[in-house]
């Protein structure tokens, strides 16, 4: 897995690329334990089908989670994987919902709502996330700390 982050005045960016085969191997080696440790119930429901299809969808969401972590830039331990949730909307687009430590970090950094793009093609899945930075946070820091 690889990726990069960049910051410009008022913008935070996170990018990550995941090899679909890495997710296939994790599914074969760890099965549902891997899925339950990394993905929320909503994400699991959105990623069904035969292993090759499921792995592509899970890889895209894993790339999204990694990209969000790069956007959040935690100083210490990273947030729990499940505190970063990719939610598929009725029209097929996706959004990101943060909870717990991820939401607290976003609030502390003054990040606005996160825009996300996911793609899987052939052997790779990629995600790009963007958020306004340094402005009015999308999440109240006190509420995030309580969550």
ZIWO-V665121 format. One record per pair of residues at least 6 apart in sequence whose ideal C-beta (glycine too) atoms are under 8 Angstrom apart, sorted by the first residue. I is the first residue (numbers start at 1). J is the second residue. Records with the same first field share a line. If there is no record, write none. Layout:
I = J  J
This chain:
1 = 16  17  18  19  22  62  63  66
2 = 16  17
3 = 14  15  16  17  63  66  67  70
4 = 15  70
5 = 12  13  14  15  70  71  73
6 = 13
7 = 13  133
9 = 134
10 = 132  133  134  135
11 = 130  131  132  133
12 = 71  109  111  130  131  132  133
13 = 71  128  129  130
14 = 66  67  68  69  70  71  72  128  129
15 = 67  70  126  127  128  129
16 = 63  64  66  67  70  126  127
17 = 63  124  125  126
18 = 59  60  62  63  66  124  125  126
19 = 59  123  124
20 = 52  55  56  59  120  122  123  124  125
21 = 123
22 = 59
23 = 55  58  59  62  125
24 = 51  52  55
26 = 34
27 = 34  35  51  54  55  58
35 = 44  58
36 = 44
37 = 81
38 = 62  65  81  82
39 = 47  58  61  81  82
40 = 82  85
42 = 85  87  88
43 = 58  61  85  86
46 = 57  86  88
47 = 54  57  58  61
48 = 54
49 = 57
56 = 120  125
57 = 120
59 = 120  124  125
60 = 86  118  119  120  125  126  127
61 = 86  118  127
62 = 125
63 = 118  125  126  127
64 = 84  86  94  96  116  118  127  129
65 = 81  84  86
66 = 127
67 = 116  127  128  129
68 = 84  96  98  102  114  129
69 = 78  79  84
71 = 111  114  129  130  131
72 = 79  102  105  106  109  111
73 = 105  109
74 = 101  105
79 = 100  101  102  105
80 = 100  101  102
83 = 98  99  100  101  102  103
84 = 96  98  102
85 = 96  97  98  99
86 = 94  95  96  116  118
87 = 94  95  96  97
88 = 94
89 = 95
94 = 116  118
95 = 114  116
96 = 114  116  129
98 = 106  114  139  144
99 = 147
100 = 144  147
103 = 139  143  144  147
104 = 139  141  144  145  147
106 = 114  131  137  138  139  144
107 = 137  138  139  140  141  143  144
108 = 137  141
109 = 133  134  137
110 = 133  134  135  136  137
111 = 131  132  133  137  138
112 = 131  132  133  135  136  137  138
113 = 131  132  138
114 = 129  130  131  138
115 = 129  130  131
116 = 127  128  129
117 = 127  128  129
118 = 125  126  127
119 = 125  126  127
120 = 126
131 = 138
